[in-house]
C-alpha cells in the first residue's frame, strides 16, 4: 500500500468519481490513477469503486470505510509536514480561510491587515461561499478555518470556537415612516423586506422571531451580500435587515439604521477548525487577533476536548458584542 494510492482514492471521491478531472488536478495521467487504484484494490482484496465499463459509478460499502481512513492518513501526513515546517521556519507557510461575504467584508479586514504585517511570508488564501460550503471545505481539508455564524454545528468533525455576538439593524431611506415611533415586529411584518438568504448570517434567528409572534414576514428579495441588500433598499424595493456591522455611517449616510437588538436573538460568529489539525504558531495568532479571548491554551483545550464538549469551555466567557 502506497501513500500515493490513498491520495488517488481520496481525490477521486472529491472529484465525483471523475478520474479525468482528478488527473488534471494532480497533474498526472488518467491511466496512471486507474492503474494505482486497481493495484490497491488487488492488494486489499476488495473493490473500492463499483464500475460500469471503464467508468466509476459509486463507492462500495467497503470503499466508504477505506476512503474515510485514507482521508485520516493523508491529514496525519500533512500534520507531519506541518511539524517539520514549523521547526524549520515558524514564520513561513500558508493559511486558508473559508468565510462568508459579511465576515470577509466587515469583520476580517483589520485582522488580516495586522496579520499580513506580522507574517509577510505566510501566504494567506480566502475562499467565500455559503456557510455549509465553507464548513465542508474545512471538513474536507481544503481550508484551515471556517468563519461564519450558520451551519458549522452540522459537521461533527469541526471544533467550534465562539468569537463574538452580533445583532441586526433595520435599514430604511431617510424620511421612511419606520424611522418614527417604536420599531416592532408587527410594523416590520407590514413592510416589504430585503434580507439574507436562508442559511446566511443569522437568518434563522430572524425567521424564528417572526414565527414566535405568529407573523409571516413579507420577504421580497434575498441576497448573500449585505451590500446588495443595501442597493435594493436604496432602489425602494423594501426595508433591509442586515448585520449591524454591515452599516457604515459614512458610506451609508443616505440610510437610517434602526436598532433591532430588542426584536431578534443575538447570533454568534464562530471559527470552525477540523479536529486533529496541527496548529502552527501563526494560526494561533490569527485566531487570537480575531477573538482576543481565544488564547493558545483555550484553543488547545477545545481541540483536545471530545466532540461537542468544547462548548463547555466557554460557559463562563462573556463574548464581546459587535
Buried (B, 14 or more C-beta within 10 A) or exposed (E): EEEBBBBBBBBBBBBEBBBEBBBEEBEBEBEBBBEBBBEBBEEBEBBBBEEEEEEBEEBBEBBEEBBEEBBEBBBEEEBEEBEEBBEEEEEBBEBBBBBBBBBBBBBBEEBBEEBEEEBEEBEBEBBBBBBBBBBBBBBBBEBBBBBBBBBBEEBEBBBBBBBBBBBBBBBBBEEBEBBEEEBBBEBBBBBBBBBBBEBBBBBBBBBEBBEEEEBEBEBBBBBBBBBBBBBBBBEEBBBBBBBBBBBEEEEBEEBBBBEBBEBBBBBBBBBBBBBEBBBBEBBBBBBBBBBEBBEBEBBEEBBEBEEEEBBEBBEEEEBEEB
